[in-house]
């Protein structure tokens, strides 16, 4: 199978990291997602893993992912056990090389959106909801171009990079369940409008 372009690293792209944070929540195993503020110039309104650029003061992608999770969602770094870093991925649209960092939330902290200009919402999404076939679909641009898998959970439409990465992680973890990939929907106009920024 050919590797999608977004998964091919590019020289000169800016380094970034995201935290894929698993925990044991009140409804079973879950993963932390944020929703980016609708006022941002790039990826506005999109659900995402906590993360961002790796700053010069960060000691690599792990430190950056933990710092961003603290700033965006209130995740105490001391309560997270880092499991591993995954291979770097390339986002051509924003020209970032993203290192996913997987972690286990050993001591969960209270979560809340950080800077209101960056984060609109944070949520612990049960893995059971993510793998429920009723919450899975494919999305496409109104022009007919398929954009990939998506999840409809917790009043969020998770699509794009986050949905692709979630799909791979759920599959690698053995959690994935068969679902109807022929269920294809256009991106809602409001989502498309936000996505067209930047």
C-alpha positions in Angstrom: 0.0 0.0 0.0 1.4 3.4 -0.9 2.1 5.8 1.9 -0.1 8.9 1.9 1.8 12.2 1.2 1.0 13.5 4.7 3.0 10.6 6.1 6.2 11.4 4.2 8.6 13.7 6.1 9.9 16.8 4.4 13.2 18.6 4.9 12.8 22.2 6.2 9.3 21.7 7.7 8.8 22.9 11.3 9.1 20.4 14.1 6.0 19.8 16.2 4.7 17.2 18.6 1.3 15.9 19.8 0.3 13.9 22.9 -1.9 10.8 22.4 -2.9 10.5 26.0 -4.7 7.3 27.1 -6.3 6.9 30.5 -8.9 5.0 32.5 -11.9 7.2 32.6 -15.3 6.8 34.2 -16.6 5.1 31.0 -13.5 2.9 30.5 -10.3 3.5 28.5 -10.3 6.8 26.8 -8.1 9.3 24.9 -7.8 13.1 25.4 -8.9 15.4 22.5 -9.1 19.1 22.2 -11.1 21.3 19.9 -9.2 24.2 18.5 -10.8 27.7 18.7 -12.8 28.8 15.7 -10.8 32.1 15.6 -7.5 30.5 14.7 -5.9 31.0 11.3 -5.0 27.3 10.7 -7.0 24.2 11.5 -9.7 26.4 13.1 -12.5 24.5 15.0 -10.9 21.1 14.4 -10.6 18.4 17.0 -7.0 17.6 17.7 -4.6 16.0 20.1 -2.9 18.5 22.4 0.3 19.7 20.7 2.2 22.3 18.8 5.6 23.4 17.7 8.7 22.2 19.5 10.2 25.4 21.1 14.0 25.8 21.4 13.6 25.5 25.2 11.9 22.1 24.9 14.1 19.0 25.3 12.7 17.4 22.2 9.2 16.2 21.2 8.3 14.5 24.5 8.8 17.7 26.5 7.0 19.7 23.9 4.0 17.4 23.8 3.7 17.4 27.6 4.1 21.2 27.8 1.4 21.8 25.2 -1.0 19.3 27.0 -0.5 21.4 30.1 -1.0 24.7 28.4 -4.0 23.6 26.3 -5.9 21.2 28.6 -4.4 21.4 32.1 -2.7 18.0 32.0 -0.1 17.8 34.8 3.0 16.3 33.2 4.0 14.6 36.4 0.9 12.4 36.1 1.7 11.1 32.6 3.9 8.0 31.9 5.3 8.4 28.4 5.0 5.1 26.6 6.8 5.8 23.3 7.3 8.2 20.4 5.9 7.2 17.0 7.5 7.9 13.6 7.4 11.5 12.5 4.6 12.5 10.2 4.4 15.3 7.7 1.5 17.7 7.3 1.9 19.3 3.9 -0.8 22.0 4.4 0.8 23.5 7.5 4.4 22.4 6.7 5.0 20.6 10.0 6.9 17.5 10.9 4.8 16.0 13.7 6.1 13.5 16.3 3.2 11.7 18.0 4.0 10.9 21.7 1.9 8.2 23.3 1.3 8.4 27.0 -0.7 6.8 29.9 -2.5 9.1 32.3 -1.4 7.4 35.5 -2.7 10.3 37.7 -5.4 12.2 35.8 -5.7 15.9 36.6 -8.7 18.2 36.2 -8.9 19.3 32.5 -10.2 22.5 31.1 -9.5 24.6 28.0 -6.3 26.6 28.3 -6.0 29.9 26.4 -9.5 30.6 25.1 -8.0 32.0 21.9 -6.5 28.6 21.1 -8.7 25.9 22.7 -12.5 25.8 22.7 -13.1 22.5 24.4 -11.3 19.5 25.9 -12.8 16.0 26.3 -11.9 12.5 27.4 -13.4 10.4 24.6 -14.0 6.7 25.5 -12.3 4.3 23.1 -15.6 2.4 23.0 -17.3 5.4 21.4 -14.5 5.8 18.9 -14.6 2.2 17.7 -18.4 2.0 17.6 -19.3 1.5 13.9 -22.2 3.9 14.4 -19.7 6.7 15.0 -17.5 6.0 12.0 -17.7 7.5 8.5 -15.7 8.7 5.6 -15.7 12.4 4.7 -15.2 14.1 1.4 -15.0 17.6 0.0 -18.1 18.8 -1.8 -16.1 18.5 -5.0 -16.1 14.8 -4.5 -12.5 14.3 -3.3 -12.4 11.8 -0.4 -10.6 13.2 2.6 -10.4 10.1 4.7 -11.9 8.5 7.8 -13.8 10.4 10.5 -15.4 10.0 13.9 -18.6 11.6 15.2 -18.2 11.7 19.0 -19.0 14.1 21.8 -20.5 16.7 19.5 -17.3 16.7 17.5 -16.6 15.6 13.9 -13.0 14.3 14.2 -11.4 14.3 10.7 -8.2 15.1 8.9 -4.8 14.4 10.5 -6.3 13.6 13.9 -8.7 11.0 12.5 -6.1 9.4 10.3 -3.7 9.1 13.3 -6.5 7.8 15.6 -7.5 5.2 13.0 -3.9 3.9 12.8 -3.5 3.9 16.6 -6.8 2.1 17.2 -5.9 -0.5 14.6 -2.3 -1.0 16.0 -3.8 -1.4 19.5 -6.2 -4.1 18.4 -9.2 -2.0 19.3 -10.6 -1.4 15.9 -13.9 -2.9 14.9 -15.3 -3.5 11.3 -17.3 -0.5 10.1 -19.0 0.5 6.9 -16.4 2.5 4.9 -19.0 3.1 2.2 -20.8 5.6 4.5 -19.4 8.8 3.0 -20.6 12.3 3.9 -19.6 15.8 2.7 -17.9 18.0 5.2 -20.5 20.3 6.7 -20.4 23.8 5.3 -19.4 25.3 8.6 -16.5 22.8 9.0 -15.4 23.4 5.4 -15.5 27.2 5.9 -13.2 26.9 9.0 -10.9 24.5 7.2 -10.4 26.9 4.3 -8.7 29.5 6.4 -5.0 30.0 6.2 
